[in-house]
Amino acid sequence: MKGPDDAVPRFAPSARFDIELELGAVVGVPSTGPVSVAEADAMIFGYVLLNDWSARDIQAWEYQPLGPFQAKATATTISPWIVTKAALEPFRVPTPPRELPLLPHLHEPGPLLYDIALSITLTPQGGAATTLSRTSSAELYYSAAQQLAHHSTCGCPMTTGDLLGSGTISGPGKANRGSLLELGWGGQEPVAIAGGSRSFVEDFDTVTLQGAAQGAGFTIGFGACTGQVLPALADPYARP
């Protein structure tokens, strides 16, 4: 990481470790070149909840000259079940109204999002759980099919089993934001939890993402997407 007053970057444990509430699309059918949105939608086998753990202090200097490398390299946690696209068909909803016309290769053949209720819960070691946020996957601006189609525009082949993260899913209100960076406004407004507060995730905190689509007399769930943060190991680059 590199602070604003540092001459060069340095190795250190992240002090601004974060989560991102996302939906992951699992590719079931491979491609060999550019695909349309309709073709991309047909390629997707199913969906998982996805936590894209993010070291924001590393990301702060890294993304400006380079893009997110080590800031995103810690882990990606997914829910235990891949919910098939077929199971989610009853919950399809349109993407939101567009502020600007879509580019031709992103035009929508029909409703492409899903109305899946989502939540984030944080539990400190030995403490009680606090629900930090509730939102919906219907808040996404672009669908997984649109993202996959755009990803393929350069001819990049997609492979069976590829996993595409949606990006952070946030809603219109503060209680609907999908990361601590947004919930706490970059640490300026710490988020209240049972017995304390959090600006970012701390050692031994357990974060759980939940998601379910509610039908008439039935629920389609993803299972808990859970991860616990453990203390940093000794500096692997330290010299005796």
CYANA upper distance limits for C-alpha pairs under 8 A (distance plus 0.5 A):
  1 MET  CA      9 PRO  CA      5.61
  1 MET  CA     10 ARG  CA      5.93
  1 MET  CA     11 PHE  CA      6.84
  1 MET  CA     12 ALA  CA      7.69
  1 MET  CA     57 ASP  CA      6.80
  1 MET  CA     58 ILE  CA      5.00
  1 MET  CA     59 GLN  CA      8.27
  1 MET  CA     60 ALA  CA      8.45
  1 MET  CA     61 TRP  CA      7.15
  1 MET  CA     62 GLU  CA      8.06
  2 LYS  CA      6 ASP  CA      6.36
  2 LYS  CA      7 ALA  CA      8.38
  2 LYS  CA      8 VAL  CA      6.89
  2 LYS  CA      9 PRO  CA      4.73
  2 LYS  CA     10 ARG  CA      6.79
  2 LYS  CA     57 ASP  CA      8.35
  2 LYS  CA     58 ILE  CA      7.68
  2 LYS  CA     61 TRP  CA      6.45
  3 GLY  CA      9 PRO  CA      8.06
  3 GLY  CA     61 TRP  CA      8.16
 11 PHE  CA    235 ASP  CA      8.29
 11 PHE  CA    237 TYR  CA      8.38
 12 ALA  CA    235 ASP  CA      7.91
 13 PRO  CA    232 ALA  CA      6.65
 14 SER  CA     55 ALA  CA      6.48
 14 SER  CA     56 ARG  CA      8.28
 14 SER  CA     57 ASP  CA      6.98
 14 SER  CA     58 ILE  CA      7.55
 15 ALA  CA     55 ALA  CA      8.39
 15 ALA  CA     57 ASP  CA      7.47
 15 ALA  CA    200 PHE  CA      8.32
 16 ARG  CA     55 ALA  CA      6.45
 16 ARG  CA     56 ARG  CA      5.88
 16 ARG  CA     57 ASP  CA      6.09
 16 ARG  CA    199 SER  CA      8.33
 16 ARG  CA    200 PHE  CA      5.95
 16 ARG  CA    201 VAL  CA      7.70
 17 PHE  CA     53 TRP  CA      7.97
 17 PHE  CA     54 SER  CA      6.45
 17 PHE  CA     55 ALA  CA      5.04
 17 PHE  CA     56 ARG  CA      6.53
 17 PHE  CA     57 ASP  CA      8.19
 17 PHE  CA    200 PHE  CA      6.12
 17 PHE  CA    201 VAL  CA      5.93
 17 PHE  CA    202 GLU  CA      7.86
 18 ASP  CA     53 TRP  CA      6.31
 18 ASP  CA     54 SER  CA      5.52
 18 ASP  CA     55 ALA  CA      6.57
 18 ASP  CA     56 ARG  CA      7.24
 18 ASP  CA    179 SER  CA      7.29
 18 ASP  CA    180 LEU  CA      6.55
 18 ASP  CA    181 LEU  CA      7.45
 18 ASP  CA    200 PHE  CA      6.14
 18 ASP  CA    201 VAL  CA      6.18
 19 ILE  CA     51 ASN  CA      6.59
 19 ILE  CA     52 ASP  CA      6.44
 19 ILE  CA     53 TRP  CA      5.05
 19 ILE  CA     54 SER  CA      6.40
 19 ILE  CA    179 SER  CA      6.04
 19 ILE  CA    180 LEU  CA      7.24
 19 ILE  CA    201 VAL  CA      8.24
 20 GLU  CA     50 LEU  CA      8.34
 20 GLU  CA     51 ASN  CA      5.76
 20 GLU  CA     52 ASP  CA      5.56
 20 GLU  CA     53 TRP  CA      6.71
 20 GLU  CA     54 SER  CA      7.87
 20 GLU  CA    167 GLY  CA      8.04
 20 GLU  CA    168 THR  CA      5.85
 20 GLU  CA    169 ILE  CA      8.28
 20 GLU  CA    178 GLY  CA      6.33
 20 GLU  CA    179 SER  CA      5.37
 20 GLU  CA    180 LEU  CA      8.43
 21 LEU  CA     49 LEU  CA      8.17
 21 LEU  CA     50 LEU  CA      6.91
 21 LEU  CA     51 ASN  CA      5.91
 21 LEU  CA     52 ASP  CA      7.65
 21 LEU  CA    120 ILE  CA      7.86
 21 LEU  CA    167 GLY  CA      8.23
 21 LEU  CA    168 THR  CA      5.84
 21 LEU  CA    169 ILE  CA      6.32
 21 LEU  CA    178 GLY  CA      5.50
 21 LEU  CA    179 SER  CA      6.96
 21 LEU  CA    209 LEU  CA      7.50
 22 GLU  CA     49 LEU  CA      6.63
 22 GLU  CA     50 LEU  CA      5.42
 22 GLU  CA     51 ASN  CA      6.53
 22 GLU  CA     52 ASP  CA      7.73
 22 GLU  CA    165 GLY  CA      6.83
 22 GLU  CA    166 SER  CA      6.04
 22 GLU  CA    167 GLY  CA      6.14
 22 GLU  CA    168 THR  CA      5.71
 22 GLU  CA    169 ILE  CA      6.19
 22 GLU  CA    178 GLY  CA      8.36
 23 LEU  CA     47 TYR  CA      7.23
 23 LEU  CA     48 VAL  CA      6.38
 23 LEU  CA     49 LEU  CA      5.29
 23 LEU  CA     50 LEU  CA      5.87
 23 LEU  CA    137 SER  CA      7.89
 23 LEU  CA    165 GLY  CA      6.52
 23 LEU  CA    166 SER  CA      5.89
 23 LEU  CA    167 GLY  CA      8.17
 23 LEU  CA    169 ILE  CA      8.41
 24 GLY  CA     47 TYR  CA      5.95
 24 GLY  CA     48 VAL  CA      5.50
 24 GLY  CA     49 LEU  CA      6.38
 24 GLY  CA     50 LEU  CA      6.06
 24 GLY  CA     78 ILE  CA      8.42
 24 GLY  CA    163 LEU  CA      6.74
 24 GLY  CA    164 LEU  CA      5.91
 24 GLY  CA    165 GLY  CA      4.99
 24 GLY  CA    166 SER  CA      6.53
 25 ALA  CA     44 ILE  CA      7.04
 25 ALA  CA     45 PHE  CA      8.12
 25 ALA  CA     46 GLY  CA      6.51
 25 ALA  CA     47 TYR  CA      5.13
 25 ALA  CA     48 VAL  CA      7.10
 25 ALA  CA    144 ALA  CA      6.98
 25 ALA  CA    163 LEU  CA      6.13
 25 ALA  CA    164 LEU  CA      5.65
 25 ALA  CA    165 GLY  CA      7.06
 25 ALA  CA    166 SER  CA      8.19
 26 VAL  CA     44 ILE  CA      6.37
 26 VAL  CA     45 PHE  CA      6.22
 26 VAL  CA     46 GLY  CA      5.94
 26 VAL  CA     47 TYR  CA      6.38
 26 VAL  CA     48 VAL  CA      8.18
 26 VAL  CA     82 ILE  CA      8.40
 26 VAL  CA    160 THR  CA      8.42
 26 VAL  CA    161 GLY  CA      6.37
 26 VAL  CA    162 ASP  CA      6.30
 26 VAL  CA    163 LEU  CA      5.26
 26 VAL  CA    164 LEU  CA      7.13
 27 VAL  CA     43 MET  CA      6.46
 27 VAL  CA     44 ILE  CA      5.08
 27 VAL  CA     45 PHE  CA      6.02
 27 VAL  CA     46 GLY  CA      7.93
 27 VAL  CA    158 MET  CA      7.99
 27 VAL  CA    159 THR  CA      7.35
 27 VAL  CA    160 THR  CA      5.77
 27 VAL  CA    161 GLY  CA      5.77
 27 VAL  CA    162 ASP  CA      5.75
 27 VAL  CA    163 LEU  CA      6.96
 28 GLY  CA     43 MET  CA      6.17
 28 GLY  CA     44 ILE  CA      5.90
 28 GLY  CA     45 PHE  CA      5.01
 28 GLY  CA     46 GLY  CA      8.31
 28 GLY  CA    159 THR  CA      8.29
 28 GLY  CA    160 THR  CA      5.35
 28 GLY  CA    161 GLY  CA      6.66
 29 VAL  CA     43 MET  CA      5.32
 29 VAL  CA     44 ILE  CA      7.49
 29 VAL  CA     45 PHE  CA      8.04
 29 VAL  CA    159 THR  CA      7.52
 29 VAL  CA    160 THR  CA      5.94
 30 PRO  CA     43 MET  CA      7.67
 30 PRO  CA    157 PRO  CA      7.70
 30 PRO  CA    158 MET  CA      5.65
 30 PRO  CA    159 THR  CA      5.02
 30 PRO  CA    160 THR  CA      5.71
 31 SER  CA     35 VAL  CA      8.15
 31 SER  CA    157 PRO  CA      5.82
 31 SER  CA    158 MET  CA      5.63
 31 SER  CA    159 THR  CA      7.26
 32 THR  CA    155 GLY  CA      7.41
 32 THR  CA    156 CYS  CA      7.71
 32 THR  CA    157 PRO  CA      5.21
 32 THR  CA    158 MET  CA      7.46
 33 GLY  CA    152 SER  CA      6.81
 33 GLY  CA    153 THR  CA      7.90
 33 GLY  CA    154 CYS  CA      8.09
 33 GLY  CA    155 GLY  CA      4.66
 33 GLY  CA    156 CYS  CA      6.66
 33 GLY  CA    157 PRO  CA      6.27
 34 PRO  CA    149 ALA  CA      7.43
 34 PRO  CA    152 SER  CA      5.20
 34 PRO  CA    153 THR  CA      5.26
 34 PRO  CA    154 CYS  CA      7.25
 34 PRO  CA    155 GLY  CA      5.58
 34 PRO  CA    156 CYS  CA      7.86
 35 VAL  CA     39 GLU  CA      6.33
 35 VAL  CA     40 ALA  CA      6.66
 35 VAL  CA    149 ALA  CA      6.00
 35 VAL  CA    152 SER  CA      6.83
 35 VAL  CA    153 THR  CA      7.75
 36 SER  CA     40 ALA  CA      6.55
 36 SER  CA    105 HIS  CA      7.06
 36 SER  CA    106 LEU  CA      8.23
 36 SER  CA    149 ALA  CA      6.19
 37 VAL  CA     41 ASP  CA      6.60
 37 VAL  CA    105 HIS  CA      7.70
 37 VAL  CA    106 LEU  CA      6.79
 37 VAL  CA    107 HIS  CA      7.58
 37 VAL  CA    108 GLU  CA      7.20
 37 VAL  CA    109 PRO  CA      7.91
 37 VAL  CA    145 ALA  CA      6.00
 37 VAL  CA    146 GLN  CA      5.94
 37 VAL  CA    148 LEU  CA      8.20
 37 VAL  CA    149 ALA  CA      5.86
 38 ALA  CA     42 ALA  CA      6.89
 38 ALA  CA    108 GLU  CA      8.12
 38 ALA  CA    109 PRO  CA      6.81
 38 ALA  CA    145 ALA  CA      7.84
 39 GLU  CA     43 MET  CA      6.80
 40 ALA  CA     44 ILE  CA      7.18
 40 ALA  CA    145 ALA  CA      5.52
 40 ALA  CA    146 GLN  CA      7.86
 40 ALA  CA    148 LEU  CA      6.56
 40 ALA  CA    149 ALA  CA      6.17
 41 ASP  CA    112 LEU  CA      8.43
 41 ASP  CA    144 ALA  CA      8.10
 41 ASP  CA    145 ALA  CA      5.19
 44 ILE  CA     85 LYS  CA      7.66
 44 ILE  CA    145 ALA  CA      8.14
 45 PHE  CA     84 THR  CA      6.36
 45 PHE  CA     85 LYS  CA      6.43
 46 GLY  CA     82 ILE  CA      6.28
 46 GLY  CA     83 VAL  CA      5.75
 46 GLY  CA     84 THR  CA      4.43
 46 GLY  CA     85 LYS  CA      5.12
 46 GLY  CA     86 ALA  CA      8.41
 47 TYR  CA     82 ILE  CA      5.91
 47 TYR  CA     83 VAL  CA      5.77
 47 TYR  CA     84 THR  CA      6.88
 47 TYR  CA     85 LYS  CA      7.43
 48 VAL  CA     78 ILE  CA      6.75
 48 VAL  CA     79 SER  CA      6.22
 48 VAL  CA     80 PRO  CA      8.33
 48 VAL  CA     81 TRP  CA      7.06
 48 VAL  CA     82 ILE  CA      5.71
 48 VAL  CA     83 VAL  CA      6.96
 48 VAL  CA    222 PHE  CA      7.14
 49 LEU  CA     78 ILE  CA      5.99
 49 LEU  CA     79 SER  CA      5.71
 49 LEU  CA    209 LEU  CA      7.63
 49 LEU  CA    210 GLN  CA      8.01
 49 LEU  CA    211 GLY  CA      7.56
 49 LEU  CA    222 PHE  CA      7.38
 49 LEU  CA    225 CYS  CA      6.91
 50 LEU  CA     76 THR  CA      7.53
 50 LEU  CA     77 THR  CA      6.26
 50 LEU  CA     78 ILE  CA      5.02
 50 LEU  CA     79 SER  CA      7.18
 50 LEU  CA    165 GLY  CA      7.51
 50 LEU  CA    209 LEU  CA      8.46
 50 LEU  CA    225 CYS  CA      7.58
 51 ASN  CA     76 THR  CA      6.34
 51 ASN  CA     77 THR  CA      5.60
 51 ASN  CA     78 ILE  CA      6.85
 51 ASN  CA    209 LEU  CA      7.99
 51 ASN  CA    225 CYS  CA      7.91
 52 ASP  CA     72 LYS  CA      7.74
 52 ASP  CA     75 ALA  CA      7.62
 52 ASP  CA     76 THR  CA      5.60
 52 ASP  CA     77 THR  CA      7.33
 52 ASP  CA    165 GLY  CA      8.50
 53 TRP  CA     72 LYS  CA      6.91
 53 TRP  CA     74 THR  CA      7.21
 53 TRP  CA     75 ALA  CA      6.56
 53 TRP  CA     76 THR  CA      6.65
 53 TRP  CA     77 THR  CA      8.34
 54 SER  CA     59 GLN  CA      8.14
 54 SER  CA     71 ALA  CA      6.07
 54 SER  CA     72 LYS  CA      5.58
 54 SER  CA     73 ALA  CA      8.42
 54 SER  CA     74 THR  CA      7.98
 55 ALA  CA     59 GLN  CA      6.55
 55 ALA  CA     70 GLN  CA      8.41
 55 ALA  CA     71 ALA  CA      5.18
 55 ALA  CA     72 LYS  CA      7.11
 56 ARG  CA     60 ALA  CA      6.40
 56 ARG  CA     71 ALA  CA      7.10
 57 ASP  CA     61 TRP  CA      7.85
 57 ASP  CA     71 ALA  CA      8.35
 58 ILE  CA     62 GLU  CA      6.61
 58 ILE  CA     70 GLN  CA      7.58
 58 ILE  CA     71 ALA  CA      5.69
 59 GLN  CA     63 TYR  CA      6.13
 59 GLN  CA     67 GLY  CA      8.47
 59 GLN  CA     68 PRO  CA      6.44
 59 GLN  CA     69 PHE  CA      8.37
 59 GLN  CA     70 GLN  CA      8.12
 59 GLN  CA     71 ALA  CA      5.29
 59 GLN  CA     72 LYS  CA      8.34
 60 ALA  CA     64 GLN  CA      7.89
 61 TRP  CA     65 PRO  CA      8.05
 62 GLU  CA     66 LEU  CA      6.13
 62 GLU  CA     67 GLY  CA      6.40
 62 GLU  CA     68 PRO  CA      6.56
 62 GLU  CA     69 PHE  CA      7.68
 62 GLU  CA     71 ALA  CA      7.98
 63 TYR  CA     67 GLY  CA      4.16
 63 TYR  CA     68 PRO  CA      5.52
 63 TYR  CA     69 PHE  CA      8.34
 68 PRO  CA     72 LYS  CA      6.59
 69 PHE  CA     73 ALA  CA      6.87
 70 GLN  CA     74 THR  CA      7.78
 77 THR  CA    225 CYS  CA      7.16
 77 THR  CA    226 THR  CA      7.69
 77 THR  CA    227 GLY  CA      7.38
 78 ILE  CA    225 CYS  CA      6.07
 78 ILE  CA    226 THR  CA      8.43
 79 SER  CA    222 PHE  CA      6.74
 79 SER  CA    223 GLY  CA      6.34
 79 SER  CA    224 ALA  CA      6.25
 79 SER  CA    225 CYS  CA      4.67
 79 SER  CA    226 THR  CA      7.95
 80 PRO  CA    222 PHE  CA      7.49
 80 PRO  CA    223 GLY  CA      6.45
 80 PRO  CA    224 ALA  CA      7.67
 80 PRO  CA    225 CYS  CA      7.54
 81 TRP  CA    222 PHE  CA      5.98
 81 TRP  CA    223 GLY  CA      6.89
 82 ILE  CA    222 PHE  CA      7.68
 83 VAL  CA     87 ALA  CA      7.21
 83 VAL  CA     88 LEU  CA      8.01
 83 VAL  CA    221 GLY  CA      8.36
 83 VAL  CA    222 PHE  CA      7.04
 84 THR  CA     88 LEU  CA      7.28
 85 LYS  CA     89 GLU  CA      6.87
 87 ALA  CA    220 ILE  CA      8.05
 88 LEU  CA     92 ARG  CA      7.52
 88 LEU  CA    114 TYR  CA      7.62
 88 LEU  CA    213 ALA  CA      8.28
 88 LEU  CA    220 ILE  CA      8.18
 90 PRO  CA    215 GLY  CA      8.38
 91 PHE  CA    114 TYR  CA      5.74
 91 PHE  CA    115 ASP  CA      5.94
 91 PHE  CA    116 ILE  CA      8.07
 91 PHE  CA    213 ALA  CA      7.52
 91 PHE  CA    215 GLY  CA      8.43
 92 ARG  CA    111 PRO  CA      6.44
 92 ARG  CA    112 LEU  CA      6.82
 92 ARG  CA    113 LEU  CA      6.03
 92 ARG  CA    114 TYR  CA      4.92
 92 ARG  CA    115 ASP  CA      6.93
 93 VAL  CA    111 PRO  CA      5.60
 93 VAL  CA    112 LEU  CA      6.90
 93 VAL  CA    113 LEU  CA      5.68
 93 VAL  CA    114 TYR  CA      5.95
 93 VAL  CA    115 ASP  CA      6.89
 93 VAL  CA    138 ALA  CA      7.40
 94 PRO  CA    110 GLY  CA      7.65
 94 PRO  CA    111 PRO  CA      4.62
 94 PRO  CA    112 LEU  CA      6.42
 94 PRO  CA    113 LEU  CA      6.42
 94 PRO  CA    138 ALA  CA      8.41
 95 THR  CA    111 PRO  CA      7.12
 95 THR  CA    112 LEU  CA      7.01
 95 THR  CA    113 LEU  CA      6.49
 95 THR  CA    138 ALA  CA      7.63
 95 THR  CA    139 GLU  CA      8.39
 95 THR  CA    140 LEU  CA      7.70
 95 THR  CA    141 TYR  CA      6.80
 95 THR  CA    142 TYR  CA      7.39
 95 THR  CA    143 SER  CA      7.73
 96 PRO  CA    139 GLU  CA      7.97
 96 PRO  CA    140 LEU  CA      8.31
 96 PRO  CA    141 TYR  CA      6.76
 98 ARG  CA    102 LEU  CA      8.02
102 LEU  CA    106 LEU  CA      6.52
102 LEU  CA    107 HIS  CA      6.64
103 LEU  CA    107 HIS  CA      7.28
105 HIS  CA    149 ALA  CA      8.04
105 HIS  CA    150 HIS  CA      7.89
106 LEU  CA    146 GLN  CA      6.19
106 LEU  CA    149 ALA  CA      7.81
106 LEU  CA    150 HIS  CA      7.71
108 GLU  CA    112 LEU  CA      7.92
108 GLU  CA    146 GLN  CA      8.42
112 LEU  CA    143 SER  CA      6.35
112 LEU  CA    144 ALA  CA      8.43
112 LEU  CA    145 ALA  CA      7.77
113 LEU  CA    137 SER  CA      7.64
113 LEU  CA    138 ALA  CA      6.24
113 LEU  CA    140 LEU  CA      8.01
113 LEU  CA    143 SER  CA      6.17
113 LEU  CA    144 ALA  CA      8.44
114 TYR  CA    137 SER  CA      6.64
114 TYR  CA    138 ALA  CA      6.09
115 ASP  CA    136 SER  CA      6.77
115 ASP  CA    137 SER  CA      6.34
115 ASP  CA    138 ALA  CA      5.50
115 ASP  CA    213 ALA  CA      6.95
116 ILE  CA    136 SER  CA      5.89
116 ILE  CA    137 SER  CA      5.87
116 ILE  CA    138 ALA  CA      7.42
116 ILE  CA    211 GLY  CA      6.77
116 ILE  CA    212 ALA  CA      5.94
116 ILE  CA    213 ALA  CA      5.06
116 ILE  CA    214 GLN  CA      8.15
117 ALA  CA    134 ARG  CA      7.87
117 ALA  CA    135 THR  CA      6.62
117 ALA  CA    136 SER  CA      5.11
117 ALA  CA    137 SER  CA      7.35
117 ALA  CA    211 GLY  CA      5.97
117 ALA  CA    212 ALA  CA      5.95
117 ALA  CA    213 ALA  CA      6.61
118 LEU  CA    134 ARG  CA      6.13
118 LEU  CA    135 THR  CA      5.66
118 LEU  CA    136 SER  CA      5.77
118 LEU  CA    137 SER  CA      7.58
118 LEU  CA    209 LEU  CA      7.70
118 LEU  CA    210 GLN  CA      6.13
118 LEU  CA    211 GLY  CA      4.95
118 LEU  CA    212 ALA  CA      7.37
119 SER  CA    131 THR  CA      7.62
119 SER  CA    132 LEU  CA      8.01
119 SER  CA    133 SER  CA      5.94
119 SER  CA    134 ARG  CA      4.86
119 SER  CA    135 THR  CA      6.79
119 SER  CA    209 LEU  CA      6.20
119 SER  CA    210 GLN  CA      5.76
119 SER  CA    211 GLY  CA      7.08
120 ILE  CA    131 THR  CA      6.27
120 ILE  CA    132 LEU  CA      5.99
120 ILE  CA    133 SER  CA      5.74
120 ILE  CA    134 ARG  CA      7.21
120 ILE  CA    178 GLY  CA      8.13
120 ILE  CA    207 VAL  CA      7.57
120 ILE  CA    208 THR  CA      6.33
120 ILE  CA    209 LEU  CA      5.28
120 ILE  CA    210 GLN  CA      7.15
121 THR  CA    129 ALA  CA      6.85
121 THR  CA    130 THR  CA      5.93
121 THR  CA    131 THR  CA      4.72
121 THR  CA    132 LEU  CA      6.11
121 THR  CA    133 SER  CA      7.91
121 THR  CA    207 VAL  CA      6.20
121 THR  CA    208 THR  CA      5.63
121 THR  CA    209 LEU  CA      7.00
122 LEU  CA    129 ALA  CA      6.10
122 LEU  CA    130 THR  CA      5.91
122 LEU  CA    131 THR  CA      6.97
122 LEU  CA    132 LEU  CA      7.40
122 LEU  CA    193 ILE  CA      8.34
122 LEU  CA    205 ASP  CA      7.25
122 LEU  CA    206 THR  CA      6.21
122 LEU  CA    207 VAL  CA      5.11
122 LEU  CA    208 THR  CA      6.99
123 THR  CA    127 GLY  CA      6.66
123 THR  CA    128 ALA  CA      6.25
123 THR  CA    129 ALA  CA      4.78
123 THR  CA    130 THR  CA      6.85
123 THR  CA    205 ASP  CA      6.18
123 THR  CA    206 THR  CA      5.57
123 THR  CA    207 VAL  CA      6.95
124 PRO  CA    128 ALA  CA      7.43
124 PRO  CA    129 ALA  CA      7.81
124 PRO  CA    204 PHE  CA      6.93
124 PRO  CA    205 ASP  CA      4.89
124 PRO  CA    206 THR  CA      6.75
125 GLN  CA    204 PHE  CA      6.06
125 GLN  CA    205 ASP  CA      6.40
125 GLN  CA    206 THR  CA      8.04
127 GLY  CA    194 ALA  CA      7.73
127 GLY  CA    195 GLY  CA      8.01
128 ALA  CA    194 ALA  CA      6.51
129 ALA  CA    193 ILE  CA      8.34
129 ALA  CA    194 ALA  CA      7.44
130 THR  CA    193 ILE  CA      6.05
130 THR  CA    194 ALA  CA      6.63
132 LEU  CA    175 ALA  CA      7.58
132 LEU  CA    191 VAL  CA      8.29
132 LEU  CA    193 ILE  CA      8.33
133 SER  CA    175 ALA  CA      5.57
133 SER  CA    176 ASN  CA      5.66
133 SER  CA    177 ARG  CA      6.65
133 SER  CA    178 GLY  CA      7.29
134 ARG  CA    175 ALA  CA      6.93
134 ARG  CA    176 ASN  CA      5.58
134 ARG  CA    177 ARG  CA      8.09
135 THR  CA    139 GLU  CA      8.13
135 THR  CA    169 ILE  CA      8.00
135 THR  CA    170 SER  CA      6.91
135 THR  CA    171 GLY  CA      6.22
135 THR  CA    175 ALA  CA      8.49
135 THR  CA    176 ASN  CA      5.37
135 THR  CA    177 ARG  CA      7.74
135 THR  CA    178 GLY  CA      8.22
136 SER  CA    169 ILE  CA      8.00
136 SER  CA    170 SER  CA      8.32
136 SER  CA    171 GLY  CA      7.74
137 SER  CA    169 ILE  CA      7.08
139 GLU  CA    169 ILE  CA      7.30
139 GLU  CA    170 SER  CA      7.24
139 GLU  CA    171 GLY  CA      6.37
140 LEU  CA    169 ILE  CA      6.74
140 LEU  CA    170 SER  CA      8.25
142 TYR  CA    146 GLN  CA      6.61
142 TYR  CA    147 GLN  CA      7.23
143 SER  CA    147 GLN  CA      6.84
143 SER  CA    166 SER  CA      8.31
144 ALA  CA    148 LEU  CA      6.52
144 ALA  CA    164 LEU  CA      8.13
144 ALA  CA    166 SER  CA      7.01
145 ALA  CA    149 ALA  CA      6.55
146 GLN  CA    150 HIS  CA      6.62
147 GLN  CA    151 HIS  CA      6.54
147 GLN  CA    166 SER  CA      8.49
148 LEU  CA    152 SER  CA      6.82
148 LEU  CA    164 LEU  CA      8.21
149 ALA  CA    153 THR  CA      7.08
151 HIS  CA    156 CYS  CA      7.46
152 SER  CA    156 CYS  CA      5.47
152 SER  CA    157 PRO  CA      7.16
152 SER  CA    158 MET  CA      8.03
158 MET  CA    162 ASP  CA      7.30
168 THR  CA    178 GLY  CA      6.18
168 THR  CA    179 SER  CA      7.53
169 ILE  CA    177 ARG  CA      7.60
169 ILE  CA    178 GLY  CA      5.78
170 SER  CA    176 ASN  CA      6.00
170 SER  CA    177 ARG  CA      4.71
170 SER  CA    178 GLY  CA      5.27
171 GLY  CA    176 ASN  CA      5.11
171 GLY  CA    177 ARG  CA      6.28
171 GLY  CA    178 GLY  CA      8.39
172 PRO  CA    176 ASN  CA      6.97
172 PRO  CA    177 ARG  CA      8.26
173 GLY  CA    177 ARG  CA      7.48
174 LYS  CA    183 LEU  CA      6.76
175 ALA  CA    183 LEU  CA      7.84
177 ARG  CA    182 GLU  CA      6.52
177 ARG  CA    183 LEU  CA      6.16
178 GLY  CA    182 GLU  CA      7.51
178 GLY  CA    183 LEU  CA      7.81
179 SER  CA    183 LEU  CA      6.55
180 LEU  CA    184 GLY  CA      6.06
180 LEU  CA    185 TRP  CA      8.10
180 LEU  CA    186 GLY  CA      8.06
180 LEU  CA    191 VAL  CA      8.47
180 LEU  CA    199 SER  CA      7.10
180 LEU  CA    200 PHE  CA      6.38
180 LEU  CA    201 VAL  CA      8.37
181 LEU  CA    185 TRP  CA      6.05
181 LEU  CA    186 GLY  CA      5.16
181 LEU  CA    187 GLY  CA      7.36
181 LEU  CA    199 SER  CA      8.16
181 LEU  CA    200 PHE  CA      7.81
182 GLU  CA    186 GLY  CA      6.96
183 LEU  CA    189 GLU  CA      8.34
183 LEU  CA    191 VAL  CA      7.35
184 GLY  CA    188 GLN  CA      6.61
184 GLY  CA    189 GLU  CA      5.06
184 GLY  CA    190 PRO  CA      5.50
184 GLY  CA    191 VAL  CA      6.19
184 GLY  CA    198 ARG  CA      8.49
184 GLY  CA    199 SER  CA      6.28
185 TRP  CA    189 GLU  CA      6.33
185 TRP  CA    190 PRO  CA      8.50
186 GLY  CA    199 SER  CA      7.95
187 GLY  CA    199 SER  CA      5.26
187 GLY  CA    200 PHE  CA      7.71
188 GLN  CA    199 SER  CA      8.22
189 GLU  CA    199 SER  CA      7.74
190 PRO  CA    197 SER  CA      6.45
190 PRO  CA    198 ARG  CA      5.82
190 PRO  CA    199 SER  CA      5.09
191 VAL  CA    197 SER  CA      5.76
191 VAL  CA    198 ARG  CA      5.63
191 VAL  CA    199 SER  CA      6.67
192 ALA  CA    196 GLY  CA      6.63
192 ALA  CA    197 SER  CA      4.77
192 ALA  CA    198 ARG  CA      7.02
193 ILE  CA    197 SER  CA      5.49
193 ILE  CA    198 ARG  CA      7.48
198 ARG  CA    202 GLU  CA      8.38
201 VAL  CA    205 ASP  CA      6.95
201 VAL  CA    229 VAL  CA      8.21
202 GLU  CA    229 VAL  CA      7.51
203 ASP  CA    229 VAL  CA      5.81
203 ASP  CA    230 LEU  CA      5.83
203 ASP  CA    231 PRO  CA      5.92
204 PHE  CA    228 GLN  CA      6.46
204 PHE  CA    229 VAL  CA      5.53
204 PHE  CA    230 LEU  CA      5.81
204 PHE  CA    231 PRO  CA      7.75
205 ASP  CA    228 GLN  CA      6.15
205 ASP  CA    229 VAL  CA      6.18
206 THR  CA    226 THR  CA      7.50
206 THR  CA    227 GLY  CA      6.18
206 THR  CA    228 GLN  CA      4.67
206 THR  CA    229 VAL  CA      7.03
207 VAL  CA    226 THR  CA      6.20
207 VAL  CA    227 GLY  CA      6.07
207 VAL  CA    228 GLN  CA      6.81
208 THR  CA    224 ALA  CA      6.79
208 THR  CA    225 CYS  CA      5.93
208 THR  CA    226 THR  CA      4.80
208 THR  CA    227 GLY  CA      7.14
209 LEU  CA    224 ALA  CA      6.51
209 LEU  CA    225 CYS  CA      5.45
209 LEU  CA    226 THR  CA      6.91
210 GLN  CA    222 PHE  CA      7.71
210 GLN  CA    223 GLY  CA      7.28
210 GLN  CA    224 ALA  CA      5.84
210 GLN  CA    225 CYS  CA      6.96
211 GLY  CA    221 GLY  CA      6.57
211 GLY  CA    222 PHE  CA      6.38
211 GLY  CA    223 GLY  CA      7.91
211 GLY  CA    224 ALA  CA      8.31
212 ALA  CA    219 THR  CA      7.01
212 ALA  CA    220 ILE  CA      5.96
212 ALA  CA    221 GLY  CA      4.77
212 ALA  CA    222 PHE  CA      6.87
213 ALA  CA    219 THR  CA      6.21
213 ALA  CA    220 ILE  CA      5.59
213 ALA  CA    221 GLY  CA      6.99
214 GLN  CA    218 PHE  CA      6.80
214 GLN  CA    219 THR  CA      5.12
214 GLN  CA    220 ILE  CA      7.01
215 GLY  CA    219 THR  CA      6.20
215 GLY  CA    220 ILE  CA      8.25
